[in-house]
Amino acid sequence: MSRITKTARVLTLREDGSSRRRDDVLAAEEPLEIRVVDRPFSVTMRTPGDDFDLVAGFLVSEGIVSRAEHLPSMIVCAGERPGDSTYNVIDAHLAPGVPLPDLSLERHVYTTSSCGICGTASIEAVTKSSHFPSSDDPSSPSIELATLLALPDRLRAEQAAFERTGGVHAAGLFSLDGELLCLREDVGRHNAVDKVVGWALREDRLPLRDTVLQVSGRASFELVQKCHMAGIPIMSAVSAPSSLAVDLAREVGLTLAGFSRGRSVNVYAGALRVRVPQREHAEAGVN
């Protein structure tokens, strides 16, 4: 049975007093312990699947690795407590010369599926320096408005786990002409983004200069930070951004769009990267 979904018996109640029992498909949620060179570093709640991508992307977001050669191997290992799943512990091995994580950044609490930065030792550790700073030219790279508006529907069409459960977030990495490069789903929106970034790291694609990240939910601070850490210049969300997400996007030169609903989109930062068609003159002969 797939570990991405699980079934549960559910009682459906209707306003007319009728009821029905049936099996419902749920998005799975399990803890994943992330170790770095045999040392526990974090525990995150996630939907199982693409776990190596998740760990790799998490390490990019933490500023620990930035190139495929920095992370030569990852292994699945057994937990230390009786009953621990072998599949829920991953140890990441760093290449010689790659510094170990700062002890002050170690996560001492569980990272829930709704929180991407919970448990960091200090607020200073939240705002990290990217290995791939944004271009000084805010108009490059750029995307056509029509392409940007089409991304939510393209993302939704590929959300297989959401189709079955209705309970997962999605992150899709697209080229600037709208080609889907990678899509990942997870109960945690930050996990979905980490899985995309981790895929890119393992494919040796970082920095992701000529791409746009489309997410299915809102645009939070940690998602903008993850884009910045991976060199993604444009991020779009179907829902609202937070004020801190907008502040960070403007600070680092990232284009941030929200409320992308097919016919319109709000651009909160970096609007010059969105190419808008010139409106034609209504009357012939007008210069």
Stockholm file with secondary structure:
# STOCKHOLM 1.0

chainA/1-287         MSRITKTARVLTLREDGSSRRRDDVLAAEEPLEIRVVDRPFSVTMRTPGDDFDLVAGFLVSEGIVSRAEHLPSMIVCAGERPGDSTYNVIDAHLAPGVPLPDLSLERHVYTTSSCGICGTASIEAVTKSSHFPSSDDPSSPSIELATLLALPDRLRAEQAAFERTGGVHAAGLFSLDGELLCLREDVGRHNAVDKVVGWALREDRLPLRDTVLQVSGRASFELVQKCHMAGIPIMSAVSAPSSLAVDLAREVGLTLAGFSRGRSVNVYAGALRVRVPQREHAEAGVN
#=GR chainA/1-287 SS CCSSEEEEEEEEECTTSCEEEEEEEEECCEEEEEEETTEEEEEEEECSSSHHHHHHHHHHHTTSCCSGGGCCEEEECCCSSTTCCGGGEEEEECCTTCCCCCGGGCCCSEECTTCSSTTCSCGGGTSCCCSSCCCSCTTSSCEEHHHHHHHHHHHHHTCHHHHHHSCCEEEEEEETTSCEEEEEEESSHHHHHHHHHHHHHHTTCCSCTTEEEEESSCBCHHHHHHHHHHTCCEEEESSCBCHHHHHHHHHHTCEEEECCCSSCCEEEECGGGEECCCCCCSSTTCC
#=GC SS_cons         CCSSEEEEEEEEECTTSCEEEEEEEEECCEEEEEEETTEEEEEEEECSSSHHHHHHHHHHHTTSCCSGGGCCEEEECCCSSTTCCGGGEEEEECCTTCCCCCGGGCCCSEECTTCSSTTCSCGGGTSCCCSSCCCSCTTSSCEEHHHHHHHHHHHHHTCHHHHHHSCCEEEEEEETTSCEEEEEEESSHHHHHHHHHHHHHHTTCCSCTTEEEEESSCBCHHHHHHHHHHTCCEEEESSCBCHHHHHHHHHHTCEEEECCCSSCCEEEECGGGEECCCCCCSSTTCC
//
